[in-house]
Amino acid sequence: MTNEQLSQAKDKDLAGSLIAIRRAARAAREAAVRTNTAIVVQRGQKPVRITADELRKAGVK
């Protein structure tokens, strides 16, 4: 689903899911910085490893 479709969903849980996913992603980035570990995200169809240093450079605290 697209962001617009999620925001217009009749099911309140579905509509709120994008916010929850973003909150979880932010928490994962913050935990990676705190523990000095990398995270793996998907960009396109490929997994991409992002180190804690890269996250710090991007402004994650």
N, CA, C and O atoms as a printed pandas DataFrame, in Angstrom:
     atom_number atom_name residue_name chain_id  residue_number  x_coord  y_coord  z_coord
0              1         N          MET        A               1    0.833   -1.185    0.000
1              2        CA          MET        A               1    0.000    0.000    0.000
2              3         C          MET        A               1    0.878    1.248    0.000
3              4         O          MET        A               1    1.986    1.247    0.537
4              5         N          THR        A               2    0.380    2.276   -0.591
5              6        CA          THR        A               2    1.098    3.543   -0.594
6              7         C          THR        A               2    0.794    4.306    0.697
7              8         O          THR        A               2   -0.141    3.967    1.422
8              9         N          ASN        A               3    1.592    5.336    0.976
9             10        CA          ASN        A               3    1.353    6.167    2.155
10            11         C          ASN        A               3   -0.053    6.755    2.127
11            12         O          ASN        A               3   -0.739    6.788    3.149
12            13         N          GLU        A               4   -0.475    7.215    0.962
13            14        CA          GLU        A               4   -1.807    7.822    0.829
14            15         C          GLU        A               4   -2.899    6.801    1.120
15            16         O          GLU        A               4   -3.872    7.108    1.810
16            17         N          GLN        A               5   -2.740    5.587    0.594
17            18        CA          GLN        A               5   -3.739    4.548    0.837
18            19         C          GLN        A               5   -3.809    4.203    2.322
19            20         O          GLN        A               5   -4.897    4.000    2.861
20            21         N          LEU        A               6   -2.655    4.135    2.987
21            22        CA          LEU        A               6   -2.647    3.837    4.411
22            23         C          LEU        A               6   -3.340    4.934    5.207
23            24         O          LEU        A               6   -4.117    4.650    6.119
24            25         N          SER        A               7   -3.057    6.191    4.861
25            26        CA          SER        A               7   -3.642    7.294    5.610
26            27         C          SER        A               7   -5.153    7.387    5.409
27            28         O          SER        A               7   -5.851    7.938    6.261
28            29         N          GLN        A               8   -5.668    6.863    4.304
29            30        CA          GLN        A               8   -7.102    6.914    4.017
30            31         C          GLN        A               8   -7.820    5.610    4.357
31            32         O          GLN        A               8   -9.013    5.477    4.086
32            33         N          ALA        A               9   -7.119    4.656    4.942
33            34        CA          ALA        A               9   -7.714    3.353    5.238
34            35         C          ALA        A               9   -8.850    3.499    6.240
35            36         O          ALA        A               9   -8.774    4.308    7.165
36            37         N          LYS        A              10   -9.899    2.714    6.053
37            38        CA          LYS        A              10  -11.045    2.739    6.968
38            39         C          LYS        A              10  -10.707    2.050    8.285
39            40         O          LYS        A              10  -11.232    2.424    9.334
40            41         N          ASP        A              11   -9.842    1.055    8.237
41            42        CA          ASP        A              11   -9.419    0.333    9.436
42            43         C          ASP        A              11   -8.422    1.208   10.204
43            44         O          ASP        A              11   -7.351    1.518    9.682
44            45         N          LYS        A              12   -8.753    1.606   11.417
45            46        CA          LYS        A              12   -7.904    2.504   12.191
46            47         C          LYS        A              12   -6.536    1.886   12.481
47            48         O          LYS        A              12   -5.530    2.595   12.500
48            49         N          ASP        A              13   -6.490    0.572   12.706
49            50        CA          ASP        A              13   -5.210   -0.087   12.954
50            51         C          ASP        A              13   -4.304   -0.009   11.734
51            52         O          ASP        A              13   -3.104    0.240   11.852
52            53         N          LEU        A              14   -4.878   -0.219   10.584
53            54        CA          LEU        A              14   -4.109   -0.140    9.346
54            55         C          LEU        A              14   -3.630    1.288    9.106
55            56         O          LEU        A              14   -2.487    1.500    8.702
56            57         N          ALA        A              15   -4.487    2.254    9.349
57            58        CA          ALA        A              15   -4.120    3.648    9.157
58            59         C          ALA        A              15   -2.970    4.047   10.079
59            60         O          ALA        A              15   -2.117    4.843    9.685
60            61         N          GLY        A              16   -2.933    3.516   11.284
61            62        CA          GLY        A              16   -1.871    3.838   12.240
62            63         C          GLY        A              16   -0.615    3.021   12.076
63            64         O          GLY        A              16    0.391    3.297   12.731
64            65         N          SER        A              17   -0.648    2.024   11.221
65            66        CA          SER        A              17    0.499    1.127   11.092
66            67         C          SER        A              17    1.740    1.821   10.548
67            68         O          SER        A              17    2.851    1.489   10.962
68            69         N          LEU        A              18    1.589    2.765    9.642
69            70        CA          LEU        A              18    2.739    3.469    9.083
70            71         C          LEU        A              18    3.462    4.260   10.170
71            72         O          LEU        A              18    4.693    4.291   10.206
72            73         N          ILE        A              19    2.705    4.893   11.045
73            74        CA          ILE        A              19    3.302    5.632   12.160
74            75         C          ILE        A              19    4.073    4.675   13.058
75            76         O          ILE        A              19    5.182    4.991   13.489
76            77         N          ALA        A              20    3.507    3.522   13.342
77            78        CA          ALA        A              20    4.169    2.532   14.197
78            79         C          ALA        A              20    5.442    1.998   13.551
79            80         O          ALA        A              20    6.449    1.804   14.233
80            81         N          ILE        A              21    5.406    1.762   12.257
81            82        CA          ILE        A              21    6.589    1.273   11.549
82            83         C          ILE        A              21    7.702    2.312   11.594
83            84         O          ILE        A              21    8.863    1.972   11.823
84            85         N          ARG        A              22    7.355    3.566   11.379
85            86        CA          ARG        A              22    8.371    4.635   11.436
86            87         C          ARG        A              22    8.947    4.775   12.838
87            88         O          ARG        A              22   10.149    4.987   13.001
88            89         N          ARG        A              23    8.091    4.658   13.852
89            90        CA          ARG        A              23    8.554    4.743   15.240
90            91         C          ARG        A              23    9.510    3.587   15.555
91            92         O          ARG        A              23   10.528    3.790   16.216
92            93         N          ALA        A              24    9.194    2.395   15.093
93            94        CA          ALA        A              24   10.054    1.234   15.318
94            95         C          ALA        A              24   11.383    1.380   14.586
95            96         O          ALA        A              24   12.426    0.996   15.113
96            97         N          ALA        A              25   11.352    1.926   13.384
97            98        CA          ALA        A              25   12.595    2.133   12.619
98            99         C          ALA        A              25   13.497    3.132   13.331
99           100         O          ALA        A              25   14.710    2.936   13.409
100          101         N          ARG        A              26   12.897    4.211   13.853
101          102        CA          ARG        A              26   13.686    5.211   14.581
102          103         C          ARG        A              26   14.300    4.588   15.835
103          104         O          ARG        A              26   15.465    4.837   16.146
104          105         N          ALA        A              27   13.521    3.781   16.552
105          106        CA          ALA        A              27   14.032    3.116   17.757
106          107         C          ALA        A              27   15.174    2.160   17.414
107          108         O          ALA        A              27   16.140    2.050   18.170
108          109         N          ALA        A              28   15.067    1.476   16.290
109          110        CA          ALA        A              28   16.133    0.556   15.868
110          111         C          ALA        A              28   17.412    1.311   15.548
111          112         O          ALA        A              28   18.504    0.866   15.901
112          113         N          ARG        A              29   17.281    2.458   14.878
113          114        CA          ARG        A              29   18.470    3.263   14.568
114          115         C          ARG        A              29   19.116    3.789   15.847
115          116         O          ARG        A              29   20.340    3.769   15.982
116          117         N          GLU        A              30   18.299    4.256   16.781
117          118        CA          GLU        A              30   18.830    4.766   18.050
118          119         C          GLU        A              30   19.510    3.659   18.851
119          120         O          GLU        A              30   20.560    3.886   19.452
120          121         N          ALA        A              31   18.923    2.469   18.862
121          122        CA          ALA        A              31   19.528    1.337   19.572
122          123         C          ALA        A              31   20.850    0.947   18.922
123          124         O          ALA        A              31   21.801    0.600   19.622
124          125         N          ALA        A              32   20.924    0.999   17.612
125          126        CA          ALA        A              32   22.165    0.663   16.914
126          127         C          ALA        A              32   23.273    1.643   17.292
127          128         O          ALA        A              32   24.418    1.237   17.489
128          129         N          VAL        A              33   22.942    2.916   17.392
129          130        CA          VAL        A              33   23.939    3.915   17.788
130          131         C          VAL        A              33   24.374    3.677   19.234
131          132         O          VAL        A              33   25.564    3.711   19.545
132          133         N          ARG        A              34   23.393    3.433   20.119
133          134        CA          ARG        A              34   23.699    3.195   21.538
134          135         C          ARG        A              34   24.609    1.988   21.748
135          136         O          ARG        A              34   25.497    2.015   22.600
136          137         N          THR        A              35   24.388    0.936   20.973
137          138        CA          THR        A              35   25.134   -0.306   21.154
138          139         C          THR        A              35   26.290   -0.456   20.170
139          140         O          THR        A              35   26.986   -1.472   20.157
140          141         N          ASN        A              36   26.483    0.582   19.339
141          142        CA          ASN        A              36   27.563    0.588   18.352
142          143         C          ASN        A              36   27.506   -0.625   17.426
143          144         O          ASN        A              36   28.518   -1.273   17.160
144          145         N          THR        A              37   26.319   -0.911   16.950
145          146        CA          THR        A              37   26.117   -2.017   16.015
146          147         C          THR        A              37   25.498   -1.490   14.721
147          148         O          THR        A              37   25.007   -0.362   14.671
148          149         N          ALA        A              38   25.526   -2.294   13.709
149          150        CA          ALA        A              38   24.951   -1.915   12.417
150          151         C          ALA        A              38   23.503   -2.383   12.344
151          152         O          ALA        A              38   23.074   -3.254   13.101
152          153         N          ILE        A              39   22.768   -1.790   11.426
153          154        CA          ILE        A              39   21.428   -2.265   11.098
154          155         C          ILE        A              39   21.417   -2.638    9.623
155          156         O          ILE        A              39   22.277   -2.207    8.854
156          157         N          VAL        A              40   20.454   -3.428    9.245
157          158        CA          VAL        A              40   20.292   -3.797    7.838
158          159         C          VAL        A              40   18.911   -3.344    7.407
159          160         O          VAL        A              40   17.906   -3.679    8.033
160          161         N          VAL        A              41   18.876   -2.576    6.328
161          162        CA          VAL        A              41   17.610   -2.099    5.772
162          163         C          VAL        A              41   17.504   -2.577    4.338
163          164         O          VAL        A              41   18.491   -2.995    3.733
164          165         N          GLN        A              42   16.310   -2.511    3.807
165          166        CA          GLN        A              42   16.110   -2.900    2.412
166          167         C          GLN        A              42   15.935   -1.644    1.582
167          168         O          GLN        A              42   15.071   -0.814    1.867
168          169         N          ARG        A              43   16.748   -1.511    0.565
169          170        CA          ARG        A              43   16.631   -0.408   -0.387
170          171         C          ARG        A              43   16.426   -1.031   -1.756
171          172         O          ARG        A              43   17.303   -1.707   -2.294
172          173         N          GLY        A              44   15.259   -0.790   -2.298
173          174        CA          GLY        A              44   14.907   -1.481   -3.534
174          175         C          GLY        A              44   14.708   -2.947   -3.189
175          176         O          GLY        A              44   13.919   -3.286   -2.307
176          177         N          GLN        A              45   15.413   -3.794   -3.876
177          178        CA          GLN        A              45   15.317   -5.228   -3.616
178          179         C          GLN        A              45   16.561   -5.771   -2.925
179          180         O          GLN        A              45   16.731   -6.987   -2.830
180          181         N          LYS        A              46   17.445   -4.878   -2.435
181          182        CA          LYS        A              46   18.714   -5.318   -1.870
182          183         C          LYS        A              46   18.855   -4.918   -0.408
183          184         O          LYS        A              46   18.457   -3.820   -0.019
184          185         N          PRO        A              47   19.428   -5.816    0.408
185          186        CA          PRO        A              47   19.721   -5.458    1.789
186          187         C          PRO        A              47   20.957   -4.551    1.833
187          188         O          PRO        A              47   21.931   -4.776    1.114
188          189         N          VAL        A              48   20.899   -3.527    2.687
189          190        CA          VAL        A              48   22.001   -2.580    2.821
190          191         C          VAL        A              48   22.371   -2.483    4.297
191          192         O          VAL        A              48   21.508   -2.249    5.144
192          193         N          ARG        A              49   23.652   -2.664    4.603
193          194        CA          ARG        A              49   24.145   -2.578    5.978
194          195         C          ARG        A              49   24.559   -1.139    6.265
195          196         O          ARG        A              49   25.319   -0.539    5.505
196          197         N          ILE        A              50   24.048   -0.589    7.377
197          198        CA          ILE        A              50   24.383    0.771    7.778
198          199         C          ILE        A              50   25.032    0.705    9.157
199          200         O          ILE        A              50   24.423    0.228   10.115
200          201         N          THR        A              51   26.261    1.182    9.251
201          202        CA          THR        A              51   26.990    1.113   10.515
202          203         C          THR        A              51   26.516    2.202   11.476
203          204         O          THR        A              51   25.855    3.162   11.080
204          205         N          ALA        A              52   26.870    2.025   12.743
205          206        CA          ALA        A              52   26.529    3.029   13.751
206          207         C          ALA        A              52   27.189    4.358   13.421
207          208         O          ALA        A              52   26.586    5.411   13.630
208          209         N          ASP        A              53   28.403    4.331   12.914
209          210        CA          ASP        A              53   29.081    5.581   12.535
210          211         C          ASP        A              53   28.319    6.308   11.430
211          212         O          ASP        A              53   28.181    7.530   11.470
212          213         N          GLU        A              54   27.833    5.573   10.462
213          214        CA          GLU        A              54   27.058    6.188    9.382
214          215         C          GLU        A              54   25.763    6.790    9.931
215          216         O          GLU        A              54   25.328    7.854    9.489
216          217         N          LEU        A              55   25.160    6.108   10.887
217          218        CA          LEU        A              55   23.932    6.622   11.504
218          219         C          LEU        A              55   24.228    7.908   12.282
219          220         O          LEU        A              55   23.448    8.860   12.236
220          221         N          ARG        A              56   25.344    7.930   12.987
221          222        CA          ARG        A              56   25.726    9.135   13.739
222          223         C          ARG        A              56   25.963   10.304   12.785
223          224         O          ARG        A              56   25.549   11.429   13.065
224          225         N          LYS        A              57   26.624   10.043   11.666
225          226        CA          LYS        A              57   26.866   11.097   10.677
226          227         C          LYS        A              57   25.565   11.629   10.107
227          228         O          LYS        A              57   25.478   12.795    9.721
228          229         N          ALA        A              58   24.550   10.770   10.056
229          230        CA          ALA        A              58   23.238   11.166    9.542
230          231         C          ALA        A              58   22.404   11.896   10.599
231          232         O          ALA        A              58   21.293   12.348   10.320
232          233         N          GLY        A              59   22.951   12.005   11.814
233          234        CA          GLY        A              59   22.255   12.759   12.859
234          235         C          GLY        A              59   21.457   11.955   13.845
235          236         O          GLY        A              59   20.729   12.530   14.655
236          237         N          VAL        A              60   21.566   10.628   13.807
237          238        CA          VAL        A              60   20.837    9.792   14.762
238          239         C          VAL        A              60   21.528    9.881   16.111
239          240         O          VAL        A              60   22.751    9.773   16.204
240          241         N          LYS        A              61   20.739   10.079   17.147
241          242        CA          LYS        A              61   21.313   10.199   18.496
242          243         C          LYS        A              61   20.959    9.027   19.350
243          244         O          LYS        A              61   21.359    8.967   20.513
